[in-house]
Amino acid sequence: MIADGLPVLYAMFLWWFGTGALLWLDRQPAHTFRWSMTGASALAALALWGLFATRGIASPLTAYVAFSCGIAVWAWQEMAFLLGYVTGPRRHACHAGCGGLRHFRHGVLAVLYHELALLSVGALVVALCWGTPNPVGAWTFLALYGMRQSAKLNLFFGVRNVGDEFMPPHLQYLKSYFRRKPMNLLFPVSVTLATAAATWLALGMLSTPDPAERTGMLLVLTLLCLGILEHWFMVLPISVDAMWRWSLGSPRHHPPGTGGPDGDSTARERLQSV
């Protein structure tokens, strides 16, 4: 029982602390971004090496290492997006009257470079780990990718809580691609599919006699369940910002034209030209 509890607690801690660390770094002065990105890039390079070095070793310890490395590579991609380095060719808000396929196309353009980067790095992680004795890094990245894509689509189609409090000032324009409503038709499909995947993983974890495979599955299963929980946070009438209030701090200054106080007039001018 203790052996099964440790992977759960470890995955939960990485999820909570990693999210908070990204939010905290994103709210520091803009001149710190290059140092944050440099450090994250060095960590991601080390993580990729870690995935390569442990892919042929199946043990509970290497499962933890591969899981941590998968999280680190994902965090690097998230930081590149949140700091504004890799977003998309469309870097301004969508006007209020935009809808339908045109609005969806604008939303895709707003995050296109980030999506292409995720696919490229994800392909590299899968190529490194898939079919090896220790595929936990690939499982981790794929679980994060699937749940994040589902979350993005649900934000686009409409949920109760769109996470305004977590949106950095320089990405405020992305809020124009979100819709606020109690629920959308995709949400129950997303949660059902994710729950089915979690159930399949849980059954596999319970049936395997291999401690390394059991540890890896439990780590990824916990991450998947946390992703499902995050989905429910989007539609339930509760606020989750208390879990990361320590990382939010006070809003920092941001450059004109990016959705903050100094950029409101510039953003309106852009909207008029769309």
Contacts in CASP RR format, 6 or more apart in sequence:
PFRMAT RR
TARGET T0000
AUTHOR 0000-0000-0000
METHOD contacts of the structure
MODEL  1
MIADGLPVLYAMFLWWFGTGALLWLDRQPAHTFRWSMTGASALAALALWG
LFATRGIASPLTAYVAFSCGIAVWAWQEMAFLLGYVTGPRRHACHAGCGG
LRHFRHGVLAVLYHELALLSVGALVVALCWGTPNPVGAWTFLALYGMRQS
AKLNLFFGVRNVGDEFMPPHLQYLKSYFRRKPMNLLFPVSVTLATAAATW
LALGMLSTPDPAERTGMLLVLTLLCLGILEHWFMVLPISVDAMWRWSLGS
PRHHPPGTGGPDGDSTARERLQSV
3 60 0 8 1.000
3 211 0 8 1.000
3 215 0 8 1.000
4 214 0 8 1.000
4 218 0 8 1.000
5 218 0 8 1.000
7 63 0 8 1.000
7 64 0 8 1.000
7 215 0 8 1.000
7 216 0 8 1.000
7 218 0 8 1.000
7 219 0 8 1.000
7 222 0 8 1.000
8 218 0 8 1.000
8 222 0 8 1.000
10 64 0 8 1.000
10 67 0 8 1.000
10 219 0 8 1.000
11 67 0 8 1.000
11 218 0 8 1.000
11 219 0 8 1.000
11 222 0 8 1.000
11 223 0 8 1.000
11 226 0 8 1.000
12 222 0 8 1.000
12 226 0 8 1.000
14 67 0 8 1.000
14 68 0 8 1.000
14 71 0 8 1.000
15 223 0 8 1.000
15 226 0 8 1.000
16 243 0 8 1.000
16 244 0 8 1.000
18 71 0 8 1.000
18 75 0 8 1.000
19 244 0 8 1.000
19 247 0 8 1.000
20 244 0 8 1.000
20 246 0 8 1.000
20 247 0 8 1.000
21 247 0 8 1.000
22 75 0 8 1.000
22 78 0 8 1.000
22 79 0 8 1.000
22 82 0 8 1.000
23 166 0 8 1.000
23 244 0 8 1.000
23 247 0 8 1.000
23 248 0 8 1.000
24 246 0 8 1.000
24 247 0 8 1.000
24 248 0 8 1.000
24 249 0 8 1.000
25 32 0 8 1.000
25 36 0 8 1.000
25 79 0 8 1.000
25 83 0 8 1.000
26 79 0 8 1.000
26 82 0 8 1.000
26 83 0 8 1.000
26 168 0 8 1.000
27 168 0 8 1.000
27 247 0 8 1.000
27 248 0 8 1.000
27 249 0 8 1.000
27 250 0 8 1.000
27 251 0 8 1.000
27 252 0 8 1.000
28 36 0 8 1.000
28 252 0 8 1.000
29 252 0 8 1.000
29 253 0 8 1.000
30 252 0 8 1.000
30 253 0 8 1.000
30 254 0 8 1.000
30 255 0 8 1.000
33 83 0 8 1.000
33 85 0 8 1.000
36 79 0 8 1.000
36 83 0 8 1.000
37 79 0 8 1.000
37 80 0 8 1.000
37 83 0 8 1.000
37 85 0 8 1.000
40 75 0 8 1.000
40 76 0 8 1.000
40 79 0 8 1.000
40 80 0 8 1.000
41 76 0 8 1.000
43 72 0 8 1.000
43 75 0 8 1.000
43 76 0 8 1.000
44 72 0 8 1.000
44 73 0 8 1.000
44 75 0 8 1.000
44 76 0 8 1.000
46 72 0 8 1.000
47 68 0 8 1.000
47 69 0 8 1.000
47 70 0 8 1.000
47 72 0 8 1.000
47 73 0 8 1.000
47 76 0 8 1.000
48 69 0 8 1.000
48 73 0 8 1.000
48 124 0 8 1.000
48 125 0 8 1.000
48 128 0 8 1.000
50 65 0 8 1.000
50 66 0 8 1.000
50 69 0 8 1.000
51 66 0 8 1.000
51 69 0 8 1.000
51 70 0 8 1.000
51 73 0 8 1.000
51 125 0 8 1.000
51 128 0 8 1.000
51 129 0 8 1.000
51 137 0 8 1.000
52 128 0 8 1.000
54 62 0 8 1.000
54 65 0 8 1.000
54 66 0 8 1.000
54 69 0 8 1.000
54 134 0 8 1.000
55 66 0 8 1.000
55 128 0 8 1.000
55 129 0 8 1.000
55 132 0 8 1.000
55 133 0 8 1.000
55 134 0 8 1.000
55 135 0 8 1.000
56 62 0 8 1.000
56 132 0 8 1.000
56 133 0 8 1.000
56 134 0 8 1.000
57 133 0 8 1.000
57 134 0 8 1.000
58 133 0 8 1.000
58 134 0 8 1.000
58 210 0 8 1.000
58 212 0 8 1.000
58 213 0 8 1.000
59 211 0 8 1.000
59 212 0 8 1.000
60 211 0 8 1.000
60 212 0 8 1.000
60 215 0 8 1.000
60 216 0 8 1.000
62 134 0 8 1.000
62 136 0 8 1.000
62 212 0 8 1.000
63 134 0 8 1.000
63 136 0 8 1.000
63 212 0 8 1.000
63 213 0 8 1.000
63 215 0 8 1.000
63 216 0 8 1.000
63 219 0 8 1.000
64 215 0 8 1.000
64 219 0 8 1.000
66 129 0 8 1.000
66 134 0 8 1.000
66 135 0 8 1.000
66 136 0 8 1.000
66 137 0 8 1.000
66 140 0 8 1.000
66 216 0 8 1.000
67 136 0 8 1.000
67 137 0 8 1.000
67 140 0 8 1.000
67 216 0 8 1.000
67 219 0 8 1.000
67 220 0 8 1.000
69 137 0 8 1.000
70 125 0 8 1.000
70 137 0 8 1.000
70 140 0 8 1.000
70 141 0 8 1.000
71 140 0 8 1.000
71 144 0 8 1.000
73 121 0 8 1.000
73 122 0 8 1.000
73 125 0 8 1.000
73 141 0 8 1.000
74 140 0 8 1.000
74 141 0 8 1.000
74 144 0 8 1.000
77 86 0 8 1.000
77 114 0 8 1.000
77 117 0 8 1.000
77 118 0 8 1.000
77 121 0 8 1.000
80 86 0 8 1.000
80 114 0 8 1.000
80 117 0 8 1.000
81 87 0 8 1.000
81 111 0 8 1.000
81 114 0 8 1.000
82 168 0 8 1.000
82 171 0 8 1.000
84 170 0 8 1.000
84 171 0 8 1.000
86 113 0 8 1.000
86 114 0 8 1.000
86 117 0 8 1.000
87 110 0 8 1.000
87 111 0 8 1.000
87 113 0 8 1.000
87 114 0 8 1.000
87 171 0 8 1.000
88 109 0 8 1.000
88 110 0 8 1.000
88 111 0 8 1.000
88 112 0 8 1.000
88 113 0 8 1.000
88 114 0 8 1.000
89 109 0 8 1.000
89 112 0 8 1.000
89 113 0 8 1.000
90 106 0 8 1.000
90 107 0 8 1.000
90 109 0 8 1.000
90 110 0 8 1.000
90 112 0 8 1.000
91 110 0 8 1.000
91 173 0 8 1.000
91 258 0 8 1.000
92 173 0 8 1.000
92 257 0 8 1.000
92 267 0 8 1.000
92 270 0 8 1.000
92 271 0 8 1.000
92 274 0 8 1.000
93 172 0 8 1.000
93 173 0 8 1.000
93 175 0 8 1.000
93 176 0 8 1.000
93 259 0 8 1.000
93 267 0 8 1.000
93 270 0 8 1.000
93 271 0 8 1.000
94 103 0 8 1.000
94 106 0 8 1.000
94 107 0 8 1.000
94 176 0 8 1.000
94 177 0 8 1.000
94 274 0 8 1.000
95 176 0 8 1.000
95 271 0 8 1.000
95 274 0 8 1.000
98 106 0 8 1.000
98 274 0 8 1.000
103 177 0 8 1.000
104 156 0 8 1.000
106 177 0 8 1.000
107 156 0 8 1.000
107 177 0 8 1.000
108 115 0 8 1.000
110 173 0 8 1.000
110 174 0 8 1.000
110 177 0 8 1.000
111 152 0 8 1.000
111 174 0 8 1.000
118 145 0 8 1.000
121 141 0 8 1.000
122 141 0 8 1.000
122 142 0 8 1.000
122 145 0 8 1.000
125 137 0 8 1.000
125 138 0 8 1.000
125 141 0 8 1.000
126 138 0 8 1.000
126 141 0 8 1.000
126 142 0 8 1.000
128 138 0 8 1.000
129 135 0 8 1.000
129 136 0 8 1.000
129 137 0 8 1.000
129 138 0 8 1.000
130 138 0 8 1.000
134 212 0 8 1.000
136 216 0 8 1.000
136 219 0 8 1.000
136 220 0 8 1.000
139 216 0 8 1.000
139 217 0 8 1.000
139 220 0 8 1.000
140 219 0 8 1.000
140 220 0 8 1.000
140 223 0 8 1.000
143 220 0 8 1.000
143 223 0 8 1.000
143 224 0 8 1.000
144 223 0 8 1.000
147 194 0 8 1.000
147 224 0 8 1.000
147 227 0 8 1.000
147 228 0 8 1.000
147 230 0 8 1.000
147 231 0 8 1.000
150 186 0 8 1.000
150 190 0 8 1.000
150 193 0 8 1.000
150 194 0 8 1.000
150 231 0 8 1.000
151 227 0 8 1.000
151 230 0 8 1.000
151 231 0 8 1.000
151 234 0 8 1.000
153 186 0 8 1.000
153 190 0 8 1.000
154 184 0 8 1.000
154 186 0 8 1.000
154 187 0 8 1.000
154 190 0 8 1.000
154 231 0 8 1.000
154 234 0 8 1.000
155 162 0 8 1.000
155 177 0 8 1.000
155 178 0 8 1.000
155 179 0 8 1.000
155 234 0 8 1.000
156 177 0 8 1.000
156 178 0 8 1.000
156 179 0 8 1.000
157 179 0 8 1.000
157 184 0 8 1.000
157 185 0 8 1.000
157 186 0 8 1.000
157 187 0 8 1.000
158 178 0 8 1.000
158 179 0 8 1.000
158 180 0 8 1.000
158 181 0 8 1.000
158 183 0 8 1.000
158 184 0 8 1.000
159 179 0 8 1.000
159 180 0 8 1.000
159 181 0 8 1.000
159 183 0 8 1.000
159 184 0 8 1.000
159 187 0 8 1.000
159 234 0 8 1.000
159 235 0 8 1.000
160 180 0 8 1.000
160 181 0 8 1.000
160 182 0 8 1.000
160 183 0 8 1.000
160 234 0 8 1.000
160 235 0 8 1.000
160 236 0 8 1.000
160 237 0 8 1.000
161 233 0 8 1.000
161 234 0 8 1.000
161 235 0 8 1.000
161 236 0 8 1.000
161 239 0 8 1.000
161 240 0 8 1.000
162 175 0 8 1.000
162 178 0 8 1.000
162 179 0 8 1.000
162 180 0 8 1.000
162 234 0 8 1.000
164 175 0 8 1.000
165 241 0 8 1.000
165 248 0 8 1.000
166 241 0 8 1.000
166 244 0 8 1.000
166 248 0 8 1.000
167 174 0 8 1.000
167 175 0 8 1.000
168 254 0 8 1.000
169 251 0 8 1.000
169 252 0 8 1.000
169 254 0 8 1.000
169 258 0 8 1.000
169 259 0 8 1.000
169 260 0 8 1.000
170 254 0 8 1.000
170 255 0 8 1.000
170 258 0 8 1.000
170 259 0 8 1.000
171 258 0 8 1.000
172 258 0 8 1.000
172 259 0 8 1.000
172 260 0 8 1.000
173 258 0 8 1.000
173 259 0 8 1.000
173 267 0 8 1.000
182 235 0 8 1.000
183 235 0 8 1.000
187 231 0 8 1.000
187 234 0 8 1.000
187 235 0 8 1.000
190 231 0 8 1.000
191 228 0 8 1.000
191 231 0 8 1.000
191 232 0 8 1.000
194 224 0 8 1.000
194 227 0 8 1.000
194 228 0 8 1.000
194 231 0 8 1.000
195 228 0 8 1.000
197 224 0 8 1.000
198 221 0 8 1.000
198 224 0 8 1.000
198 225 0 8 1.000
198 228 0 8 1.000
201 217 0 8 1.000
201 220 0 8 1.000
201 221 0 8 1.000
201 224 0 8 1.000
202 221 0 8 1.000
204 217 0 8 1.000
205 213 0 8 1.000
205 214 0 8 1.000
205 217 0 8 1.000
205 218 0 8 1.000
205 221 0 8 1.000
208 214 0 8 1.000
208 217 0 8 1.000
233 240 0 8 1.000
241 248 0 8 1.000
253 262 0 8 1.000
254 260 0 8 1.000
254 262 0 8 1.000
255 262 0 8 1.000
256 262 0 8 1.000
256 263 0 8 1.000
256 266 0 8 1.000
257 263 0 8 1.000
257 264 0 8 1.000
257 266 0 8 1.000
257 267 0 8 1.000
257 270 0 8 1.000
259 267 0 8 1.000
260 267 0 8 1.000
END
